[in-house]
Amino acid sequence: MAAAPILARRIARSGVLPLCCRPPSWDRAPRQPPGLPLAPCRAFSNNKIQVELDESSGVAMMKFKSPPVNSLSLDFLTEFSISLEKLENDRACRGVIITSTIPKIFSSGLDIMEMCGKNVEHYGEFWRAVQEMWLRLYGSNMVTVAAVNGSSPAGGCLIALSCDYRIMAENPKFSIGLNEAQLGIVAPFWFKDTFVNVVGHRIAERSLQLGSLHPAPEALKLGLVDELVPEEKLLEKASAVMARWLALPDHARQLTKSMMRKAVLDHLVAHREEDIKNFINFISKESIQKSLRMYMEMLKKKKS
Ligand SMILES: CCCCCCCC/C=C\C/C=C/C(=O)SCCNC(=O)CCNC(=O)[C@H](O)C(C)(C)COP(=O)(O)OP(=O)(O)OC[C@H]1O[C@@H](n2cnc3c(N)ncnc32)[C@H](O)[C@@H]1OP(=O)(O)O
């Protein structure tokens, strides 16, 4: 995936500072008092995502921190892809745990405002960033564990589904699923394929058609998440799971992962431009724009 020049152009236009132009990122870990041995931990943070790599375990903790709801805007997606790329290229990193700093929300999915009332160029750029994020995460060589500590609709669910293992806080108020149909839109084929690979065809078909958001206990029953734990135990559990996965030789696990995911990844890679065109045509339709506007209004009304 030769994404670097595209990312660089997008960053330049979006105004988000690329990590390579910031003060040396690995220097931003807290300084140790003199005399103490250096903690084997490196950290980098950008506007919307914070990452800490523990070199002794090879595990990075990635935390979404984009209030109010960690929606996946173009800037967020760009930062996410850059963070994943940095970790992927870091020989010290073998696994990443993904979670959120926002109470009750893992991620609210794609930022609907990025898909409303914008021009064709913007839709194309946005959709390429969504694709890139998924290609990096689903195709990652690292062990990826989602610690889902809040609601996770649509694009948020896709992030969790793209990981190797999903642990969710056992709060029945938190829900997860691909609810695109509820917005009057359609989950793209690679969202659907990722979902099918986790829960199987029948469950995916029903859930997608109904645009279901499954409360945590139901998500566990469907196999959409692998286990539920009390929220305060989530990160501890994620670290334990990660240690179990990292006990295996990387090359064997990586080749197996790649064998399991290759067909789905290759499908998008082979049809990337066509997929972008389809998205642009679809999202530009007046009827779809109207559905999205109504959905946003409904969200706002729910508040008042
Ligand atoms: C023929 C085939 C062609 C193929 C074409 C394919 C097209 C496919 C296109 C796209 C796929 C789409 C994927 C998506 O991810 S769409 C996004 C789906 N997300 C949702 O439905 C979540 C909506 N949000 C919620 O349900 C709730 O906000 C919540 C549960 C996440 C949090 O609830 P709560 O804590 O009560 O917060 P609020 O509802 O008050 O929200 C706060 C604030 O944030 C705004 N907001 C919420 N979600 C989003 C979002 N996804 N994007 C943008 N903005 C969001 C919300 O409106 C509030 O704003 P405010 O009133 O201004 O404060």
The ligand as an SDF file (V2000), in Angstrom:
LIG
                    3D

 63 65  0  0  0  0  0  0  0  0999 V2000
  -25.1480    0.6680   -4.1850 C   0  0  0  0  0  0  0  0  0  0  0  0
  -24.0380    0.5800   -3.2080 C   0  0  0  0  0  0  0  0  0  0  0  0
  -23.3010    1.8590   -3.0840 C   0  0  0  0  0  0  0  0  0  0  0  0
  -22.4050    1.8300   -1.9040 C   0  0  0  0  0  0  0  0  0  0  0  0
  -22.3930    3.1180   -1.2170 C   0  0  0  0  0  0  0  0  0  0  0  0
  -21.9450    3.0030    0.1770 C   0  0  0  0  0  0  0  0  0  0  0  0
  -22.4020    4.1430    0.9950 C   0  0  0  0  0  0  0  0  0  0  0  0
  -22.0920    3.8970    2.4270 C   0  0  0  0  0  0  0  0  0  0  0  0
  -21.7980    5.1130    3.1100 C   0  0  0  0  0  0  0  0  0  0  0  0
  -21.4400    5.1800    4.3730 C   0  0  0  0  0  0  0  0  0  0  0  0
  -21.3600    4.1210    5.3780 C   0  0  0  0  0  0  0  0  0  0  0  0
  -21.6060    4.7400    6.6950 C   0  0  0  0  0  0  0  0  0  0  0  0
  -21.0420    4.3730    7.7980 C   0  0  0  0  0  0  0  0  0  0  0  0
  -21.2470    5.1300    9.0660 C   0  0  0  0  0  0  0  0  0  0  0  0
  -20.5160    4.9600    9.9770 O   0  0  0  0  0  0  0  0  0  0  0  0
  -22.5210    6.2700    9.1620 S   0  0  0  0  0  0  0  0  0  0  0  0
  -22.5480    6.8160   10.8360 C   0  0  0  0  0  0  0  0  0  0  0  0
  -23.4470    5.9490   11.6640 C   0  0  0  0  0  0  0  0  0  0  0  0
  -23.4620    6.4010   13.0360 N   0  0  0  0  0  0  0  0  0  0  0  0
  -24.5500    6.4970   13.7600 C   0  0  0  0  0  0  0  0  0  0  0  0
  -25.6240    6.1690   13.3530 O   0  0  0  0  0  0  0  0  0  0  0  0
  -24.3600    7.0430   15.1590 C   0  0  0  0  0  0  0  0  0  0  0  0
  -25.2130    8.2170   15.3960 C   0  0  0  0  0  0  0  0  0  0  0  0
  -24.9940    8.7120   16.7500 N   0  0  0  0  0  0  0  0  0  0  0  0
  -25.5700    8.1850   17.8460 C   0  0  0  0  0  0  0  0  0  0  0  0
  -26.2920    7.2270   17.8130 O   0  0  0  0  0  0  0  0  0  0  0  0
  -25.2670    8.8760   19.1470 C   0  0  0  0  0  0  0  0  0  0  0  0
  -24.7650   10.1590   18.8660 O   0  0  0  0  0  0  0  0  0  0  0  0
  -24.2460    8.1180   20.0120 C   0  0  0  0  0  0  0  0  0  0  0  0
  -24.8890    6.8330   20.5730 C   0  0  0  0  0  0  0  0  0  0  0  0
  -22.9780    7.7910   19.2640 C   0  0  0  0  0  0  0  0  0  0  0  0
  -23.8800    9.0320   21.2090 C   0  0  0  0  0  0  0  0  0  0  0  0
  -25.0380    9.4540   21.8570 O   0  0  0  0  0  0  0  0  0  0  0  0
  -24.9800   10.6670   22.8880 P   0  0  0  0  0  0  0  0  0  0  0  0
  -23.8790   10.4430   23.8630 O   0  0  0  0  0  0  0  0  0  0  0  0
  -26.3450   10.8320   23.4140 O   0  0  0  0  0  0  0  0  0  0  0  0
  -24.5150   11.9140   22.0190 O   0  0  0  0  0  0  0  0  0  0  0  0
  -25.3810   12.7620   20.9750 P   0  0  0  0  0  0  0  0  0  0  0  0
  -26.2920   11.9010   20.2120 O   0  0  0  0  0  0  0  0  0  0  0  0
  -25.9940   13.9030   21.7080 O   0  0  0  0  0  0  0  0  0  0  0  0
  -24.2310   13.2630   20.0040 O   0  0  0  0  0  0  0  0  0  0  0  0
  -23.3440   14.3100   20.3490 C   0  0  0  0  0  0  0  0  0  0  0  0
  -23.0770   15.1660   19.1300 C   0  0  0  0  0  0  0  0  0  0  0  0
  -22.3900   14.3580   18.1610 O   0  0  0  0  0  0  0  0  0  0  0  0
  -23.1140   14.3640   16.9260 C   0  0  0  0  0  0  0  0  0  0  0  0
  -22.9170   13.0560   16.2630 N   0  0  0  0  0  0  0  0  0  0  0  0
  -23.1850   11.8630   16.7590 C   0  0  0  0  0  0  0  0  0  0  0  0
  -22.8270   10.8880   15.9030 N   0  0  0  0  0  0  0  0  0  0  0  0
  -22.3050   11.5170   14.8300 C   0  0  0  0  0  0  0  0  0  0  0  0
  -21.7650   11.0690   13.5960 C   0  0  0  0  0  0  0  0  0  0  0  0
  -21.6390    9.7670   13.2800 N   0  0  0  0  0  0  0  0  0  0  0  0
  -21.3310   11.9910   12.7150 N   0  0  0  0  0  0  0  0  0  0  0  0
  -21.4030   13.3040   13.0000 C   0  0  0  0  0  0  0  0  0  0  0  0
  -21.9350   13.8010   14.1490 N   0  0  0  0  0  0  0  0  0  0  0  0
  -22.3610   12.9110   15.0570 C   0  0  0  0  0  0  0  0  0  0  0  0
  -24.5500   14.5860   17.3650 C   0  0  0  0  0  0  0  0  0  0  0  0
  -25.3210   15.0830   16.2930 O   0  0  0  0  0  0  0  0  0  0  0  0
  -24.3410   15.6100   18.4580 C   0  0  0  0  0  0  0  0  0  0  0  0
  -24.0800   16.8670   17.8420 O   0  0  0  0  0  0  0  0  0  0  0  0
  -24.6000   18.2370   18.4920 P   0  0  0  0  0  0  0  0  0  0  0  0
  -26.0950   18.1330   18.5830 O   0  0  0  0  0  0  0  0  0  0  0  0
  -24.1350   19.2900   17.5470 O   0  0  0  0  0  0  0  0  0  0  0  0
  -23.9590   18.3050   19.8410 O   0  0  0  0  0  0  0  0  0  0  0  0
  1  2  1  0
  2  3  1  0
  3  4  1  0
  4  5  1  0
  5  6  1  0
  6  7  1  0
  7  8  1  0
  8  9  1  0
  9 10  2  0
 10 11  1  0
 11 12  1  0
 12 13  2  0
 13 14  1  0
 14 15  2  0
 14 16  1  0
 16 17  1  0
 17 18  1  0
 18 19  1  0
 19 20  1  0
 20 21  2  0
 20 22  1  0
 22 23  1  0
 23 24  1  0
 24 25  1  0
 25 26  2  0
 25 27  1  0
 27 28  1  0
 27 29  1  0
 29 30  1  0
 29 31  1  0
 29 32  1  0
 32 33  1  0
 33 34  1  0
 34 35  2  0
 34 36  1  0
 34 37  1  0
 37 38  1  0
 38 39  2  0
 38 40  1  0
 38 41  1  0
 41 42  1  0
 42 43  1  0
 43 44  1  0
 43 58  1  0
 44 45  1  0
 45 46  1  0
 45 56  1  0
 46 47  1  0
 46 55  1  0
 47 48  2  0
 48 49  1  0
 49 50  1  0
 49 55  2  0
 50 51  1  0
 50 52  2  0
 52 53  1  0
 53 54  2  0
 54 55  1  0
 56 57  1  0
 56 58  1  0
 58 59  1  0
 59 60  1  0
 60 61  2  0
 60 62  1  0
 60 63  1  0
M  END
$$$$
